[in-house]
Amino acid sequence: MMMNRIALTQLRLILRKYAANPLFPAVSLLGLVIGGSVFLLVSLWLVSELNYDKQYPDADRTYRLTVEINNDETGFHWDFARSWYGWLMHLPAEVPGVESMVRLECWREGVARYNEAIAAEDIFTADAAVIDMFQVQLRQGNPKTCLSGPNQVIISESTAKKYFGEINPIGEIFFLYCSSCKEQKPYRVCGVYNDFPVNTHVHPGIIASVSDPQKPAEWAYYYLTLGKNIEPNDVLAHFDAFASRYVDDKERKTLTPHLQKIGDIHLQSHKDRELEHNGSMQQLKVLAALLLFVLLVTLFNYFNMRYIIVLRDLKLYRLMAFTGARQSGFFSMAFLESVVYSGLASGIAWVLVVFLLPVFNRFMGTSFALNTPGLLLQILISTGSFFLVTLPVGMAPLLIIRSRYYLQKLVSAHPEAETLTNRGMRSRVLKLMVGVQYVAAFCMIMAVVIMNGQLQLFNRNALGGGKEQLLCIKKLPIQVIDKYPVFKEQLLKSSLIKDVTSSMENPGDEIRDMMGFEMPGQPADSGNKLIYVSPVDANFFTFYHIPIVAGSNFPEFGGNNSQPEKFILNEAAVNYLGLSAEEVVGKPFRLNNFYTSAEFGQIVGVVKDFQPSSMTQAILPYVYFQKTFWLFSSQVRFDTTRTTESLQYIRNTWFEVFPGYPFDYDFVEVMYQNIYRKEGQLQKMSLLLCVLSLIIAALGIFAITGITYRIRTKEVGIRKVNGAKVLSLIVWLTRDILKVVLGAVVVAVPLTVVLSRWWLSGYIHAYSVTITMYFLSGLALVSIALLTVGWQTWKAATRNPVNALRYE
């Protein structure tokens, strides 16, 4: 009871202090709230990324099987997330330790039609076991019979609402097709499932049954559940013997199997043809480092504020000591005060995060929802963690004075000015804490500069360079793809359309198709080598302003059977052949493929190297040629001053030439933004954290200089009486601040150099950081610091010396 009365008395005393001098408590609380909100939001993101695909009950035993191919003789290299080896389906029956297997076949450019409604969908063909392995939660339908027969589908809840609204979809007929499907096939809906979680690497809208479970898949993603106590190496040890039953020894030696734990795919798998754009563990580490910097700024700012408040409360401590207060009483009061600060800040931050989550989602392109199971609990745990971290920091200033002797010295009759302006430990501690804040702030500024520069480097080297709006029609259906020339001709009849081209893949998509080739004059063993191929329209390079460095561009296209075929190589391909650009032009060349001519064609030109897919990858040797039956993507340059009219004209022309097929389009710039989504999110997050850390640091230095200048009021008055000018007083007052900030820059530069090199080392095409950027960032930090204290400095320097000399 006595303890409760003491605590209540101390709480009243604390509240009176806040009411009497609200500035420093308000600054302390505001800094903690900002830091706490950032901590909660970023923690939310970090935990979500780290928990990808770990919600499945057997996640620790579920693996994705991939087969890497390396043929030193031909130069053929594939490291795909999917596999074309259909015989992998026999693995559970022939290799011990494999409990079950699921094949996922992703439909290329899948389309669904129900009555008049047509839309692009993420469609997968899967074995019935997918329901158990991926814990598909059926809202309607029987999990034991769904997908057990041919031409059945289960659809996600969002897909059901899109096509059927409130109508029961069970038994309804969908017509499904894709870019490689020769006809539209009917499928009966047998189930509706909850949408897959946000933090999983696969999000099917429609799952179709396998028409013949005994028939090998052409291309599929293979997922295995291993038996209990079975390690991946136990299974991989049997792979050679298993593969030898289906391929010859020569081919078997080129195969390297991998088993990736399903929970590792999102952050640690960077194979070609991933189902979705994966995250990056390295970027997650960068984000965690940025969060640590913000947390340091927040905690050091809080420590500084509490340190100043302790020094301001000297009279109160003297009074408490005079009335017989024990040392434990000081510490219990410090503990209670810290609980109040940390509790209020954590609670306000929790409320802010709950209300600001939709804004955060829009800014970052994330999709966190409060109704997600466990999300509120996760926020609550992060809030508790922040409370526990800040609680001891709030007590630290008084705990530093840990001995009774030092405490008595603190509460003795030293004037406040003498205590605060001495060159002893207190001054050094404050300067050190402010310096650490500005070290972190400089690192944050450089992080924004470097990440923004890296993203701009990617965008500049993207097709189109991000300089103009280009439209990409992503799905030219194979059923009518021979009408592409008609579609192009119709579009160009309007003045709204400036140019039209096409390619096999969408801008930014991976191009990994390889073919054998022949070229007279090459070494005898070159006939076994392969080269990457990319069919494009005749005007593809002029459309994207990619220069021809030798020879000429394609002549006007004469049809798929025109002879001789014309080829253009990129510079990487010329180097691959061991020739110069001038030497290769005019040479005979032939691709060894069923769809290409058996006759030798001619290399007509060499194009400057460019990256058609992601700039995170090396530029590969490509040969470009013309075959319209492989041109699945069309790009359109239109009149951007009349965007609405242009889009409507393109849409009308599409449905005129391709009736009954969805008009699925996007802007090329947006498509590249999706490819570099993680880099874009990291850039936005670094900008947000940088701004907030600067605000927190500014709050701290504003408060510290405010009390320091007030203490120096009499000294300023004496200097003015002795003839000191305003400018010299401003320089004198800001000298200490400049020393601290410049010292922070000196310390931060090598730290930033090390961190930036580590991050940029993960990119083949990396942004070049110059000395000028470090100088400008340091100048910006100094300017921000001076602007923060500018008004207080001016006020202190221009104060009436008569009033200053009267100051106590």
MOFENVEN-V220988 format. One record per residue. N is the residue number from 0. RES is the residue in three letters. OMEGA is omega in radians with two decimals (* if undefined). Layout:
[[N & RES & OMEGA] [N & RES & OMEGA]]
//
This chain:
[[0 & MET & 3.12] [1 & MET & 3.14] [2 & MET & 3.12] [3 & ASN & 3.14] [4 & ARG & 3.11] [5 & ILE & 3.13] [6 & ALA & 3.13] [7 & LEU & 3.10] [8 & THR & 3.13] [9 & GLN & 3.12] [10 & LEU & 3.09] [11 & ARG & 3.12] [12 & LEU & 3.12] [13 & ILE & -3.12] [14 & LEU & 3.09] [15 & ARG & 3.10] [16 & LYS & 3.14] [17 & TYR & -3.11] [18 & ALA & -3.11] [19 & ALA & -3.13] [20 & ASN & -2.99] [21 & PRO & -3.00] [22 & LEU & -3.06] [23 & PHE & 3.04] [24 & PRO & -3.14] [25 & ALA & 3.12] [26 & VAL & 3.12] [27 & SER & -3.09] [28 & LEU & -3.13] [29 & LEU & 3.11] [30 & GLY & 3.12] [31 & LEU & -3.14] [32 & VAL & 3.12] [33 & ILE & 3.14] [34 & GLY & 3.13] [35 & GLY & 3.12] [36 & SER & 3.10] [37 & VAL & -3.13] [38 & PHE & -3.12] [39 & LEU & -3.09] [40 & LEU & -3.11] [41 & VAL & 3.08] [42 & SER & 3.11] [43 & LEU & -3.14] [44 & TRP & -3.11] [45 & LEU & -3.12] [46 & VAL & 3.13] [47 & SER & -3.14] [48 & GLU & -3.10] [49 & LEU & -3.09] [50 & ASN & 3.11] [51 & TYR & 3.03] [52 & ASP & -3.14] [53 & LYS & -3.13] [54 & GLN & -3.13] [55 & TYR & -3.09] [56 & PRO & -3.11] [57 & ASP & -3.08] [58 & ALA & -3.13] [59 & ASP & -3.13] [60 & ARG & -3.08] [61 & THR & -3.07] [62 & TYR & 2.98] [63 & ARG & 3.13] [64 & LEU & 3.03] [65 & THR & 3.14] [66 & VAL & 3.10] [67 & GLU & -3.12] [68 & ILE & 3.08] [69 & ASN & 3.13] [70 & ASN & -3.09] [71 & ASP & -3.10] [72 & GLU & -3.10] [73 & THR & -3.04] [74 & GLY & -3.11] [75 & PHE & 3.12] [76 & HIS & 3.03] [77 & TRP & 3.02] [78 & ASP & -3.04] [79 & PHE & 3.02] [80 & ALA & 3.09] [81 & ARG & -3.11] [82 & SER & 3.09] [83 & TRP & 3.14] [84 & TYR & -3.11] [85 & GLY & -3.12] [86 & TRP & 3.08] [87 & LEU & -3.14] [88 & MET & -3.11] [89 & HIS & -3.06] [90 & LEU & -3.10] [91 & PRO & -3.09] [92 & ALA & -2.99] [93 & GLU & -3.13] [94 & VAL & -3.14] [95 & PRO & 3.10] [96 & GLY & 3.12] [97 & VAL & -3.06] [98 & GLU & -3.14] [99 & SER & 3.14] [100 & MET & 3.05] [101 & VAL & 3.04] [102 & ARG & 3.04] [103 & LEU & 3.07] [104 & GLU & -3.13] [105 & CYS & 3.13] [106 & TRP & 3.11] [107 & ARG & 3.14] [108 & GLU & -3.11] [109 & GLY & -3.14] [110 & VAL & 3.09] [111 & ALA & 3.09] [112 & ARG & 3.04] [113 & TYR & -3.01] [114 & ASN & -3.11] [115 & GLU & -3.11] [116 & ALA & -3.14] [117 & ILE & 3.13] [118 & ALA & 3.04] [119 & ALA & -3.11] [120 & GLU & 2.98] [121 & ASP & -3.05] [122 & ILE & 3.10] [123 & PHE & 2.89] [124 & THR & -3.07] [125 & ALA & 3.00] [126 & ASP & -3.11] [127 & ALA & -3.13] [128 & ALA & 3.12] [129 & VAL & -3.11] [130 & ILE & -3.14] [131 & ASP & -3.05] [132 & MET & -3.11] [133 & PHE & 3.09] [134 & GLN & 3.11] [135 & VAL & -3.08] [136 & GLN & -3.13] [137 & LEU & 3.02] [138 & ARG & 3.09] [139 & GLN & 3.12] [140 & GLY & -3.11] [141 & ASN & -3.10] [142 & PRO & -3.11] [143 & LYS & -3.10] [144 & THR & 3.14] [145 & CYS & 3.12] [146 & LEU & -3.13] [147 & SER & 3.14] [148 & GLY & -3.13] [149 & PRO & 3.05] [150 & ASN & 3.01] [151 & GLN & 3.05] [152 & VAL & 2.86] [153 & ILE & -3.03] [154 & ILE & 3.12] [155 & SER & -3.14] [156 & GLU & 3.14] [157 & SER & 3.09] [158 & THR & 3.13] [159 & ALA & -3.14] [160 & LYS & -3.10] [161 & LYS & -3.05] [162 & TYR & -2.98] [163 & PHE & -3.12] [164 & GLY & -3.13] [165 & GLU & -3.13] [166 & ILE & 3.07] [167 & ASN & -3.05] [168 & PRO & -3.08] [169 & ILE & -3.14] [170 & GLY & 3.13] [171 & GLU & -3.06] [172 & ILE & 3.00] [173 & PHE & 2.94] [174 & PHE & -3.07] [175 & LEU & 3.04] [176 & TYR & -3.11] [177 & CYS & -3.06] [178 & SER & 3.12] [179 & SER & 3.13] [180 & CYS & -3.12] [181 & LYS & 3.14] [182 & GLU & 3.07] [183 & GLN & -3.10] [184 & LYS & 3.13] [185 & PRO & 3.08] [186 & TYR & -3.11] [187 & ARG & 3.12] [188 & VAL & 3.13] [189 & CYS & 3.13] [190 & GLY & 3.06] [191 & VAL & -3.09] [192 & TYR & 3.03] [193 & ASN & 3.09] [194 & ASP & 3.10] [195 & PHE & 3.13] [196 & PRO & 3.12] [197 & VAL & -3.06] [198 & ASN & 2.96] [199 & THR & -3.00] [200 & HIS & 3.11] [201 & VAL & -3.10] [202 & HIS & -3.13] [203 & PRO & 3.01] [204 & GLY & 3.13] [205 & ILE & 3.06] [206 & ILE & -3.11] [207 & ALA & 3.14] [208 & SER & 3.08] [209 & VAL & -3.08] [210 & SER & 3.12] [211 & ASP & -3.08] [212 & PRO & -3.13] [213 & GLN & -3.11] [214 & LYS & 3.14] [215 & PRO & 3.09] [216 & ALA & 3.10] [217 & GLU & 3.08] [218 & TRP & -3.12] [219 & ALA & 2.97] [220 & TYR & -3.03] [221 & TYR & 3.13] [222 & TYR & -3.09] [223 & LEU & 2.91] [224 & THR & -3.13] [225 & LEU & 3.09] [226 & GLY & 3.14] [227 & LYS & 3.13] [228 & ASN & 3.07] [229 & ILE & 3.12] [230 & GLU & 3.12] [231 & PRO & -3.13] [232 & ASN & 3.09] [233 & ASP & 3.13] [234 & VAL & -3.10] [235 & LEU & 3.14] [236 & ALA & -3.13] [237 & HIS & -2.97] [238 & PHE & -3.11] [239 & ASP & -3.14] [240 & ALA & 3.11] [241 & PHE & -3.09] [242 & ALA & -3.09] [243 & SER & 3.09] [244 & ARG & -3.02] [245 & TYR & 3.11] [246 & VAL & 3.14] [247 & ASP & -3.05] [248 & ASP & -3.12] [249 & LYS & 3.13] [250 & GLU & -3.10] [251 & ARG & -3.11] [252 & LYS & 3.11] [253 & THR & -3.03] [254 & LEU & 3.05] [255 & THR & -3.13] [256 & PRO & 3.07] [257 & HIS & 3.00] [258 & LEU & -3.13] [259 & GLN & 3.07] [260 & LYS & -3.01] [261 & ILE & 3.13] [262 & GLY & 3.14] [263 & ASP & -3.00] [264 & ILE & -3.00] [265 & HIS & -3.02] [266 & LEU & -2.99] [267 & GLN & 3.13] [268 & SER & 3.12] [269 & HIS & 3.14] [270 & LYS & 3.05] [271 & ASP & 3.10] [272 & ARG & 2.99] [273 & GLU & -3.13] [274 & LEU & 3.10] [275 & GLU & 3.07] [276 & HIS & -3.10] [277 & ASN & 3.04] [278 & GLY & -3.11] [279 & SER & 3.09] [280 & MET & 3.13] [281 & GLN & 3.12] [282 & GLN & 3.10] [283 & LEU & 3.09] [284 & LYS & 3.09] [285 & VAL & 3.14] [286 & LEU & 3.11] [287 & ALA & 3.11] [288 & ALA & 3.10] [289 & LEU & 3.10] [290 & LEU & 3.12] [291 & LEU & 3.11] [292 & PHE & 3.14] [293 & VAL & 3.14] [294 & LEU & 3.09] [295 & LEU & 3.11] [296 & VAL & -3.12] [297 & THR & -3.07] [298 & LEU & 3.13] [299 & PHE & 3.07] [300 & ASN & 3.11] [301 & TYR & 3.11] [302 & PHE & -3.14] [303 & ASN & -3.13] [304 & MET & 3.13] [305 & ARG & 3.13] [306 & TYR & 3.14] [307 & ILE & -3.13] [308 & ILE & 3.09] [309 & VAL & -3.13] [310 & LEU & 3.09] [311 & ARG & -3.05] [312 & ASP & -3.10] [313 & LEU & -3.13] [314 & LYS & 3.12] [315 & LEU & 3.12] [316 & TYR & 3.10] [317 & ARG & -3.13] [318 & LEU & 3.13] [319 & MET & 3.11] [320 & ALA & 3.14] [321 & PHE & -3.13] [322 & THR & 3.00] [323 & GLY & 3.14] [324 & ALA & 3.12] [325 & ARG & 3.12] [326 & GLN & 3.13] [327 & SER & 3.12] [328 & GLY & 3.09] [329 & PHE & -3.09] [330 & PHE & 3.12] [331 & SER & 3.09] [332 & MET & 3.09] [333 & ALA & 3.13] [334 & PHE & -3.13] [335 & LEU & 3.14] [336 & GLU & 3.12] [337 & SER & 3.08] [338 & VAL & 3.14] [339 & VAL & 3.14] [340 & TYR & -3.05] [341 & SER & 3.14] [342 & GLY & 3.13] [343 & LEU & -3.11] [344 & ALA & -3.12] [345 & SER & 3.13] [346 & GLY & 3.13] [347 & ILE & 3.12] [348 & ALA & 3.13] [349 & TRP & -3.14] [350 & VAL & -3.14] [351 & LEU & -3.13] [352 & VAL & 3.13] [353 & VAL & -3.11] [354 & PHE & -3.08] [355 & LEU & -3.09] [356 & LEU & 3.09] [357 & PRO & 3.11] [358 & VAL & 3.11] [359 & PHE & 3.13] [360 & ASN & -3.13] [361 & ARG & -3.10] [362 & PHE & -3.04] [363 & MET & -3.08] [364 & GLY & 3.11] [365 & THR & -3.07] [366 & SER & 3.08] [367 & PHE & 3.14] [368 & ALA & -3.08] [369 & LEU & 3.14] [370 & ASN & 3.06] [371 & THR & -3.12] [372 & PRO & 3.06] [373 & GLY & -3.06] [374 & LEU & 3.14] [375 & LEU & 3.10] [376 & LEU & 3.12] [377 & GLN & 3.10] [378 & ILE & -3.14] [379 & LEU & 3.12] [380 & ILE & 3.11] [381 & SER & 3.10] [382 & THR & 3.11] [383 & GLY & 3.12] [384 & SER & 3.12] [385 & PHE & 3.11] [386 & PHE & -3.09] [387 & LEU & 3.12] [388 & VAL & -3.06] [389 & THR & -3.07] [390 & LEU & 3.14] [391 & PRO & 3.12] [392 & VAL & 3.11] [393 & GLY & 3.13] [394 & MET & -2.98] [395 & ALA & -3.11] [396 & PRO & 3.14] [397 & LEU & 3.11] [398 & LEU & 3.07] [399 & ILE & 3.09] [400 & ILE & -2.89] [401 & ARG & -3.13] [402 & SER & 3.11] [403 & ARG & -3.11] [404 & TYR & -3.11] [405 & TYR & 3.11] [406 & LEU & 3.12] [407 & GLN & 3.10] [408 & LYS & -3.13] [409 & LEU & -3.03] [410 & VAL & 3.09] [411 & SER & -2.97] [412 & ALA & 3.01] [413 & HIS & 3.08] [414 & PRO & -3.11] [415 & GLU & -3.12] [416 & ALA & -3.13] [417 & GLU & -3.11] [418 & THR & -3.03] [419 & LEU & -3.01] [420 & THR & 3.11] [421 & ASN & -3.09] [422 & ARG & -3.11] [423 & GLY & -2.99] [424 & MET & -3.04] [425 & ARG & 3.13] [426 & SER & -3.13] [427 & ARG & 3.13] [428 & VAL & -3.14] [429 & LEU & -3.14] [430 & LYS & 3.12] [431 & LEU & -3.11] [432 & MET & 3.10] [433 & VAL & 3.13] [434 & GLY & 3.12] [435 & VAL & 3.10] [436 & GLN & -3.07] [437 & TYR & 2.96] [438 & VAL & 3.12] [439 & ALA & -3.13] [440 & ALA & 3.11] [441 & PHE & 3.11] [442 & CYS & 3.13] [443 & MET & 3.12] [444 & ILE & 3.13] [445 & MET & 3.09] [446 & ALA & 3.11] [447 & VAL & -3.12] [448 & VAL & -3.05] [449 & ILE & -3.12] [450 & MET & 3.08] [451 & ASN & 3.11] [452 & GLY & 3.12] [453 & GLN & 3.14] [454 & LEU & 3.09] [455 & GLN & 3.08] [456 & LEU & 3.10] [457 & PHE & -3.07] [458 & ASN & 3.13] [459 & ARG & -3.09] [460 & ASN & 3.07] [461 & ALA & 3.06] [462 & LEU & -3.07] [463 & GLY & 3.07] [464 & GLY & 3.14] [465 & GLY & -3.07] [466 & LYS & -3.12] [467 & GLU & 3.12] [468 & GLN & 3.07] [469 & LEU & -3.14] [470 & LEU & 3.07] [471 & CYS & 3.02] [472 & ILE & -2.85] [473 & LYS & -3.05] [474 & LYS & 2.95] [475 & LEU & -3.02] [476 & PRO & -3.10] [477 & ILE & -3.10] [478 & GLN & -3.08] [479 & VAL & -3.02] [480 & ILE & 3.11] [481 & ASP & 3.10] [482 & LYS & -3.12] [483 & TYR & 3.12] [484 & PRO & 3.11] [485 & VAL & 3.14] [486 & PHE & 3.13] [487 & LYS & -3.14] [488 & GLU & 3.13] [489 & GLN & -3.13] [490 & LEU & -3.04] [491 & LEU & 3.08] [492 & LYS & -3.10] [493 & SER & 3.08] [494 & SER & 3.10] [495 & LEU & -3.07] [496 & ILE & -3.10] [497 & LYS & -3.13] [498 & ASP & 3.13] [499 & VAL & 3.04] [500 & THR & -3.12] [501 & SER & -3.12] [502 & SER & 3.14] [503 & MET & -3.12] [504 & GLU & 3.03] [505 & ASN & 3.05] [506 & PRO & 3.13] [507 & GLY & 3.14] [508 & ASP & 3.13] [509 & GLU & 3.04] [510 & ILE & -3.05] [511 & ARG & 3.12] [512 & ASP & -3.13] [513 & MET & 3.10] [514 & MET & 2.98] [515 & GLY & -3.12] [516 & PHE & 3.05] [517 & GLU & -3.14] [518 & MET & -3.12] [519 & PRO & 3.13] [520 & GLY & 3.08] [521 & GLN & 3.09] [522 & PRO & -3.05] [523 & ALA & -3.08] [524 & ASP & -3.09] [525 & SER & 3.14] [526 & GLY & 3.12] [527 & ASN & -3.06] [528 & LYS & 3.13] [529 & LEU & 3.11] [530 & ILE & 3.13] [531 & TYR & -3.08] [532 & VAL & 3.13] [533 & SER & 3.05] [534 & PRO & 3.13] [535 & VAL & 3.07] [536 & ASP & -3.07] [537 & ALA & -3.07] [538 & ASN & -3.04] [539 & PHE & -3.05] [540 & PHE & 3.08] [541 & THR & 3.12] [542 & PHE & -3.10] [543 & TYR & 3.09] [544 & HIS & 3.10] [545 & ILE & -3.01] [546 & PRO & 2.98] [547 & ILE & -3.05] [548 & VAL & 3.09] [549 & ALA & -3.14] [550 & GLY & -3.06] [551 & SER & 3.09] [552 & ASN & 3.08] [553 & PHE & 2.95] [554 & PRO & 3.11] [555 & GLU & -3.04] [556 & PHE & -3.10] [557 & GLY & -3.13] [558 & GLY & -3.07] [559 & ASN & -3.10] [560 & ASN & -3.10] [561 & SER & -3.11] [562 & GLN & -0.21] [563 & PRO & 3.13] [564 & GLU & -3.14] [565 & LYS & -3.11] [566 & PHE & 2.99] [567 & ILE & 3.14] [568 & LEU & 2.96] [569 & ASN & -3.06] [570 & GLU & 3.12] [571 & ALA & 3.12] [572 & ALA & 3.11] [573 & VAL & 3.10] [574 & ASN & 3.12] [575 & TYR & 3.14] [576 & LEU & 3.11] [577 & GLY & -3.12] [578 & LEU & 3.01] [579 & SER & -3.12] [580 & ALA & -3.13] [581 & GLU & -3.11] [582 & GLU & -3.01] [583 & VAL & -3.11] [584 & VAL & 3.11] [585 & GLY & -3.11] [586 & LYS & 3.06] [587 & PRO & -3.09] [588 & PHE & -3.14] [589 & ARG & 3.01] [590 & LEU & -3.13] [591 & ASN & -3.11] [592 & ASN & -3.11] [593 & PHE & -3.03] [594 & TYR & -3.10] [595 & THR & -3.06] [596 & SER & 3.07] [597 & ALA & -3.14] [598 & GLU & 3.07] [599 & PHE & 2.99] [600 & GLY & -3.06] [601 & GLN & 3.02] [602 & ILE & -3.07] [603 & VAL & -3.10] [604 & GLY & 3.06] [605 & VAL & -3.11] [606 & VAL & 3.10] [607 & LYS & 3.13] [608 & ASP & 3.01] [609 & PHE & -3.10] [610 & GLN & -3.14] [611 & PRO & -3.12] [612 & SER & -3.05] [613 & SER & 3.11] [614 & MET & 3.05] [615 & THR & -3.07] [616 & GLN & 3.10] [617 & ALA & 3.07] [618 & ILE & -3.05] [619 & LEU & 3.08] [620 & PRO & -3.09] [621 & TYR & 2.91] [622 & VAL & -3.09] [623 & TYR & 3.13] [624 & PHE & -2.99] [625 & GLN & 3.00] [626 & LYS & -3.03] [627 & THR & -3.13] [628 & PHE & 3.04] [629 & TRP & -3.10] [630 & LEU & -3.05] [631 & PHE & -3.07] [632 & SER & 3.14] [633 & SER & 3.13] [634 & GLN & -3.01] [635 & VAL & 2.98] [636 & ARG & -3.03] [637 & PHE & 3.14] [638 & ASP & -3.07] [639 & THR & 3.05] [640 & THR & 3.12] [641 & ARG & -3.01] [642 & THR & -3.09] [643 & THR & 3.12] [644 & GLU & -3.11] [645 & SER & -3.13] [646 & LEU & 3.13] [647 & GLN & 3.12] [648 & TYR & 3.12] [649 & ILE & 3.13] [650 & ARG & -3.12] [651 & ASN & 3.13] [652 & THR & 3.11] [653 & TRP & -3.08] [654 & PHE & 3.05] [655 & GLU & -3.11] [656 & VAL & -3.09] [657 & PHE & -3.13] [658 & PRO & 3.10] [659 & GLY & 3.12] [660 & TYR & -3.03] [661 & PRO & 3.07] [662 & PHE & -3.06] [663 & ASP & -3.06] [664 & TYR & 3.04] [665 & ASP & 3.07] [666 & PHE & -3.06] [667 & VAL & 3.14] [668 & GLU & 3.12] [669 & VAL & 3.13] [670 & MET & 3.09] [671 & TYR & 3.07] [672 & GLN & 3.09] [673 & ASN & 3.12] [674 & ILE & 3.14] [675 & TYR & -3.07] [676 & ARG & -3.11] [677 & LYS & 3.09] [678 & GLU & 3.11] [679 & GLY & 3.10] [680 & GLN & 3.14] [681 & LEU & 3.12] [682 & GLN & 3.12] [683 & LYS & -3.13] [684 & MET & 3.13] [685 & SER & 3.10] [686 & LEU & 3.13] [687 & LEU & -3.12] [688 & LEU & 3.12] [689 & CYS & -3.13] [690 & VAL & -3.11] [691 & LEU & 3.12] [692 & SER & 3.08] [693 & LEU & 3.10] [694 & ILE & -3.14] [695 & ILE & 3.13] [696 & ALA & 3.13] [697 & ALA & 3.09] [698 & LEU & -3.12] [699 & GLY & -3.09] [700 & ILE & 3.08] [701 & PHE & -3.12] [702 & ALA & -3.10] [703 & ILE & 3.14] [704 & THR & 3.11] [705 & GLY & -3.12] [706 & ILE & 3.12] [707 & THR & 3.13] [708 & TYR & 3.13] [709 & ARG & 3.11] [710 & ILE & -3.09] [711 & ARG & -3.07] [712 & THR & -3.12] [713 & LYS & 3.13] [714 & GLU & 3.08] [715 & VAL & 3.13] [716 & GLY & 3.13] [717 & ILE & 3.13] [718 & ARG & -3.13] [719 & LYS & 3.10] [720 & VAL & -3.14] [721 & ASN & 3.00] [722 & GLY & 3.13] [723 & ALA & 3.11] [724 & LYS & -3.12] [725 & VAL & -3.10] [726 & LEU & 3.14] [727 & SER & 3.09] [728 & LEU & 3.12] [729 & ILE & 3.12] [730 & VAL & -3.13] [731 & TRP & -3.11] [732 & LEU & -3.08] [733 & THR & -3.07] [734 & ARG & -3.11] [735 & ASP & 3.13] [736 & ILE & 3.14] [737 & LEU & 3.13] [738 & LYS & -3.11] [739 & VAL & -3.08] [740 & VAL & 3.12] [741 & LEU & 3.06] [742 & GLY & 3.11] [743 & ALA & 3.12] [744 & VAL & -3.14] [745 & VAL & 3.13] [746 & VAL & -3.02] [747 & ALA & -3.05] [748 & VAL & 3.13] [749 & PRO & 3.09] [750 & LEU & 3.14] [751 & THR & 3.12] [752 & VAL & -3.13] [753 & VAL & -3.10] [754 & LEU & -3.11] [755 & SER & 3.12] [756 & ARG & 3.12] [757 & TRP & -3.11] [758 & TRP & -3.09] [759 & LEU & 3.12] [760 & SER & 3.13] [761 & GLY & -3.12] [762 & TYR & 3.07] [763 & ILE & 3.08] [764 & HIS & -3.01] [765 & ALA & 3.09] [766 & TYR & -3.13] [767 & SER & -3.13] [768 & VAL & -3.09] [769 & THR & 3.09] [770 & ILE & 3.14] [771 & THR & -3.14] [772 & MET & 3.09] [773 & TYR & -3.14] [774 & PHE & -3.12] [775 & LEU & 3.11] [776 & SER & 3.08] [777 & GLY & 3.11] [778 & LEU & 3.12] [779 & ALA & -3.13] [780 & LEU & 3.11] [781 & VAL & -3.14] [782 & SER & 3.12] [783 & ILE & 3.13] [784 & ALA & -3.14] [785 & LEU & 3.10] [786 & LEU & -3.14] [787 & THR & -3.08] [788 & VAL & -3.02] [789 & GLY & -3.09] [790 & TRP & 3.14] [791 & GLN & 3.12] [792 & THR & 3.12] [793 & TRP & -3.14] [794 & LYS & -3.13] [795 & ALA & -3.07] [796 & ALA & -3.08] [797 & THR & -3.12] [798 & ARG & 3.13] [799 & ASN & -3.09] [800 & PRO & 3.11] [801 & VAL & 3.11] [802 & ASN & -3.12] [803 & ALA & -3.12] [804 & LEU & 3.10] [805 & ARG & -3.03] [806 & TYR & 3.07] [807 & GLU & *]]
//
